[in-house]
Amino acid sequence: MTSEQTTTKTAFWEGYRDCAPFILVAAPFGLMFGVAATELGLSLIQTMTMTVLVIAGAAQFTALILLEEHAPTLIILATALAVNLRMAMYSAALVPYLGKARGRTKLLLAYFNVDQTFGVASVRLPLEMQWTVAQRSAYFIGGGLAITPFWILFTYLGAAFGAAIPPEFSLDFAMPICFIAIIAPALRTLPHVLAAVTSVVAALTLSWIPFSLGLLIAAAIAMLVGAQAELWLERRKR
Amino acid sequence: MTLDQTQIWIVIAGMAFGTFFIRWSFLGLLGDRELPQWALRHLRYTAVAILPGLIAPLILWPSATGGEPDPARLLAALVAFGMGMWRKSALWAIFSGLTTLYAVQYLLG
């Protein structure tokens, strides 16, 4: 074995180790998604197909809620994909480090480009500029392989055994709690807080608009508010 | 309540394809092009702009209680939110929220 291969292997396990703590976050979300999906009436096959192919908790919960509201298919897709648009930002941010990887490797990198792997890699990769593209890819894929199997396994456990949990446990509320768990830690700055408040107020005010379109309009307004607040704060600093 | 099976499969396929494309976009297709500042500024807020509006009605008028506001659920949401913001941790939010929900439900019988 050449030293090149050895270090690629090392990079893989470094990525695995750096992302491993986030298994603790992925597992409960996976479990809750499995429970919520079967509660809503998705079959085990449907639940697992979605969880394996999409690996994005917030967007998956979004789709469940809108399916339950009988929203039109196009609105469901537009809203769920809008929740995932932030990942285009991740994709762009990874180009300087992984843009030279082979085409097939990039498919795998894209598949594993989730909140946690990106968050971890965006801290570590800039510190390891001497790594080859192969080592960087191995690091990223190592992180993905740490988290994703647990995400899938716990979704399965939730979907398979969730039905056995009696209604006294109010698992209908697992979904709102999960969303709160995603949103609350994300409210790091004043613009984030303002965007979130606008989202709630506008969504409730516009809920009369048919086809669940009110939510998308509320989201657009909230995004504008966040961006404008950021601009305003920047100007004030100068 | 029955769901339209065809709709579910279309949603799954559309989300799978769309999400993968978003994740792959710059890495695989657009390459070293910089996202303009204004785009980044809006993208930063996509998640916090959609998710709060999506769940607010579920917290205020839960379907499990027939759409009536429920003290246990309201309190659980508040505690989860407070802990999540204070500890900056999703785990804290989930566990404190569920604990509050069960505790209040138990106390109120």
Chai-1 contact restraints between the chains, C-beta under 6 A:
chainA,res_idxA,chainB,res_idxB,connection_type,confidence,min_distance_angstrom,max_distance_angstrom,comment,restraint_id
A,V25,B,A90,contact,1.0,0.0,6.0,A-B,restraint_1
A,P28,B,I94,contact,1.0,0.0,6.0,A-B,restraint_2
A,G41,B,L3,contact,1.0,0.0,6.0,A-B,restraint_3
A,Q46,B,I8,contact,1.0,0.0,6.0,A-B,restraint_4
A,T49,B,I12,contact,1.0,0.0,6.0,A-B,restraint_5
A,M50,B,I12,contact,1.0,0.0,6.0,A-B,restraint_6
A,L53,B,A16,contact,1.0,0.0,6.0,A-B,restraint_7
A,V54,B,M15,contact,1.0,0.0,6.0,A-B,restraint_8
A,V54,B,A16,contact,1.0,0.0,6.0,A-B,restraint_9
A,V54,B,T19,contact,1.0,0.0,6.0,A-B,restraint_10
A,A56,B,T19,contact,1.0,0.0,6.0,A-B,restraint_11
A,A63,B,V11,contact,1.0,0.0,6.0,A-B,restraint_12
A,L67,B,L3,contact,1.0,0.0,6.0,A-B,restraint_13
A,T73,B,Q7,contact,1.0,0.0,6.0,A-B,restraint_14
A,T73,B,I10,contact,1.0,0.0,6.0,A-B,restraint_15
A,I76,B,V11,contact,1.0,0.0,6.0,A-B,restraint_16
A,L77,B,G14,contact,1.0,0.0,6.0,A-B,restraint_17
A,A80,B,M15,contact,1.0,0.0,6.0,A-B,restraint_18
A,L81,B,G18,contact,1.0,0.0,6.0,A-B,restraint_19
A,V83,B,I50,contact,1.0,0.0,6.0,A-B,restraint_20
A,N84,B,T19,contact,1.0,0.0,6.0,A-B,restraint_21
A,N84,B,I22,contact,1.0,0.0,6.0,A-B,restraint_22
A,L85,B,T46,contact,1.0,0.0,6.0,A-B,restraint_23
A,R86,B,L43,contact,1.0,0.0,6.0,A-B,restraint_24
A,R86,B,T46,contact,1.0,0.0,6.0,A-B,restraint_25
A,R86,B,A47,contact,1.0,0.0,6.0,A-B,restraint_26
A,M87,B,I22,contact,1.0,0.0,6.0,A-B,restraint_27
A,M87,B,R23,contact,1.0,0.0,6.0,A-B,restraint_28
A,A88,B,I22,contact,1.0,0.0,6.0,A-B,restraint_29
A,A88,B,S25,contact,1.0,0.0,6.0,A-B,restraint_30
A,M89,B,L43,contact,1.0,0.0,6.0,A-B,restraint_31
A,S91,B,R23,contact,1.0,0.0,6.0,A-B,restraint_32
A,S91,B,S25,contact,1.0,0.0,6.0,A-B,restraint_33
A,S91,B,F26,contact,1.0,0.0,6.0,A-B,restraint_34
A,S91,B,L27,contact,1.0,0.0,6.0,A-B,restraint_35
A,A92,B,F26,contact,1.0,0.0,6.0,A-B,restraint_36
A,A92,B,L35,contact,1.0,0.0,6.0,A-B,restraint_37
A,L94,B,L27,contact,1.0,0.0,6.0,A-B,restraint_38
A,V95,B,F26,contact,1.0,0.0,6.0,A-B,restraint_39
A,V95,B,D32,contact,1.0,0.0,6.0,A-B,restraint_40
A,K106,B,L27,contact,1.0,0.0,6.0,A-B,restraint_41
A,K106,B,G28,contact,1.0,0.0,6.0,A-B,restraint_42
A,A110,B,R23,contact,1.0,0.0,6.0,A-B,restraint_43
A,A110,B,W24,contact,1.0,0.0,6.0,A-B,restraint_44
A,A110,B,L27,contact,1.0,0.0,6.0,A-B,restraint_45
A,N113,B,R23,contact,1.0,0.0,6.0,A-B,restraint_46
A,S170,B,L101,contact,1.0,0.0,6.0,A-B,restraint_47
A,D172,B,A64,contact,1.0,0.0,6.0,A-B,restraint_48
A,F173,B,R73,contact,1.0,0.0,6.0,A-B,restraint_49
A,P176,B,I55,contact,1.0,0.0,6.0,A-B,restraint_50
A,P176,B,L58,contact,1.0,0.0,6.0,A-B,restraint_51
A,P176,B,I59,contact,1.0,0.0,6.0,A-B,restraint_52
A,I177,B,A80,contact,1.0,0.0,6.0,A-B,restraint_53
A,I177,B,I94,contact,1.0,0.0,6.0,A-B,restraint_54
A,I177,B,G97,contact,1.0,0.0,6.0,A-B,restraint_55
A,F179,B,L51,contact,1.0,0.0,6.0,A-B,restraint_56
A,F179,B,I55,contact,1.0,0.0,6.0,A-B,restraint_57
A,I180,B,A80,contact,1.0,0.0,6.0,A-B,restraint_58
A,I180,B,F81,contact,1.0,0.0,6.0,A-B,restraint_59
A,I180,B,A93,contact,1.0,0.0,6.0,A-B,restraint_60
A,A181,B,G84,contact,1.0,0.0,6.0,A-B,restraint_61
A,A181,B,A90,contact,1.0,0.0,6.0,A-B,restraint_62
A,A181,B,A93,contact,1.0,0.0,6.0,A-B,restraint_63
A,A181,B,I94,contact,1.0,0.0,6.0,A-B,restraint_64
A,I183,B,L51,contact,1.0,0.0,6.0,A-B,restraint_65
A,I183,B,P52,contact,1.0,0.0,6.0,A-B,restraint_66
A,A184,B,F81,contact,1.0,0.0,6.0,A-B,restraint_67
A,A184,B,G84,contact,1.0,0.0,6.0,A-B,restraint_68
A,A184,B,M85,contact,1.0,0.0,6.0,A-B,restraint_69
A,A184,B,A93,contact,1.0,0.0,6.0,A-B,restraint_70
A,P185,B,G84,contact,1.0,0.0,6.0,A-B,restraint_71
A,P185,B,K88,contact,1.0,0.0,6.0,A-B,restraint_72
A,P185,B,A90,contact,1.0,0.0,6.0,A-B,restraint_73
A,A186,B,V48,contact,1.0,0.0,6.0,A-B,restraint_74
A,L187,B,M85,contact,1.0,0.0,6.0,A-B,restraint_75
A,H192,B,V48,contact,1.0,0.0,6.0,A-B,restraint_76
A,A195,B,Y45,contact,1.0,0.0,6.0,A-B,restraint_77
A,A195,B,V48,contact,1.0,0.0,6.0,A-B,restraint_78
A,A195,B,A49,contact,1.0,0.0,6.0,A-B,restraint_79
A,A196,B,V48,contact,1.0,0.0,6.0,A-B,restraint_80
A,A196,B,P52,contact,1.0,0.0,6.0,A-B,restraint_81
A,S199,B,A49,contact,1.0,0.0,6.0,A-B,restraint_82
A,S199,B,P52,contact,1.0,0.0,6.0,A-B,restraint_83
A,S199,B,G53,contact,1.0,0.0,6.0,A-B,restraint_84
A,V200,B,P52,contact,1.0,0.0,6.0,A-B,restraint_85
A,V200,B,G53,contact,1.0,0.0,6.0,A-B,restraint_86
A,V200,B,A56,contact,1.0,0.0,6.0,A-B,restraint_87
A,A203,B,G53,contact,1.0,0.0,6.0,A-B,restraint_88
A,A203,B,A56,contact,1.0,0.0,6.0,A-B,restraint_89
A,L204,B,A56,contact,1.0,0.0,6.0,A-B,restraint_90
A,L215,B,G53,contact,1.0,0.0,6.0,A-B,restraint_91
A,A218,B,G53,contact,1.0,0.0,6.0,A-B,restraint_92
A,A219,B,A49,contact,1.0,0.0,6.0,A-B,restraint_93
A,A219,B,I50,contact,1.0,0.0,6.0,A-B,restraint_94
A,A222,B,A49,contact,1.0,0.0,6.0,A-B,restraint_95
A,M223,B,H42,contact,1.0,0.0,6.0,A-B,restraint_96
A,M223,B,Y45,contact,1.0,0.0,6.0,A-B,restraint_97
A,M223,B,A49,contact,1.0,0.0,6.0,A-B,restraint_98
A,G226,B,Y45,contact,1.0,0.0,6.0,A-B,restraint_99
A,A227,B,R41,contact,1.0,0.0,6.0,A-B,restraint_100
A,A227,B,H42,contact,1.0,0.0,6.0,A-B,restraint_101
A,E230,B,R41,contact,1.0,0.0,6.0,A-B,restraint_102
